[in-house]
Amino acid sequence: MLRSIIRGFAVLCLGGAIACNGSSAPVAVPGPAVDVPLAKAKGADSIVLAGGCFWGIQAVFEHLKGVIRATSGYSGGAANTAQYEKVCSGKTGHAEAVEVVFDPSKISYGQILKVFFSVAHDPTELNRQGPDVGTQYRSAIFYVSEDQKRIGEAYVKQLDEAKVFGRPIATQIVPLDAFYPAEEYHQGYADQHPENLYIVINDLPKVENLRKQYPTLFVEKK
């Protein structure tokens, strides 16, 4: 309920009363020094990412070349608390997350992380993203393989050592226990409600930044 109120008053962002999501200003990041080559055959792999409200993260990855589907949901807590109202309390251990299923012959895991760190969210914010505050809005990579863990840790180290951001990266890199899809009304929310002020202020700029910063990776939503 609290977050719904905050989102309803997101228009205050225009006057500076609430800090807008930092990812509205994209950051130029180098490609990962550690990555896996593109697969030779078409297939499907997945990764679960968290970086604030799942509406914006899902919207970005739905427009990324090689992504088969992106699903909003919850990770980090128990099955019986994977419900929007409970997760909003910040007491469930869950993060709002997005499961990204991608074709590794079209896009690498490292490229997905590059987009995640540069335009999808601000990885230096601890337990918040812009107007959304709480552990449920933390930045996290929920890895499903040792390769994903290795590449994620190496990339965070690379970006921190290069001082790409003004502050250290706060992204957690933890194993995925489970991913629970969110309620149906959350799926594709940014596309279904482009007039929503929260979407206009916080999420549509992310998609536009993807279009401008990575034109060869941007695709219209399938």
C-alpha angles and dihedrals in degrees: 000000000000092000091048089056091048091050092047089057095042088116086079085074088077089063095044096250092121124035111247121227108283091221089076083083105059120219122220106232129180120245116265114275088209117052142127121256120249112277117253094226132047114260146134130263130166144209132181117224132183126195113147125297110016092221093076097039091052092047092054096049094044085065097047121108113248096022111126096190141339121210128192116226149118134286136174101048142065127295094244093058097046092111126114098239092048095045090051088063090070090224102098100076089238125129122206099252143173126223108217115199111192143172107246090204090065104035133016127229089244091056090052090053091048090058091043093055099039108041111001098067147333106272093194095066113099116220094340146066117205109301094358114089129184142070089278087071096051124133112250145156111211101198125204099191140032089248090058091049093048095047094044094050092046092050094050089050091048093051094044093048090049089050090228090159127045091238135035117277112260096195115135117220108204138152118267113246095175143332119220117196114234125239115294095250090064094056113103089354096154093054093045095048108033090150093059107114092223089055093044093051103035111021114028090060089058092056091046091049089053089052093050101038098040107026093160091054098043119101132173113256111276 
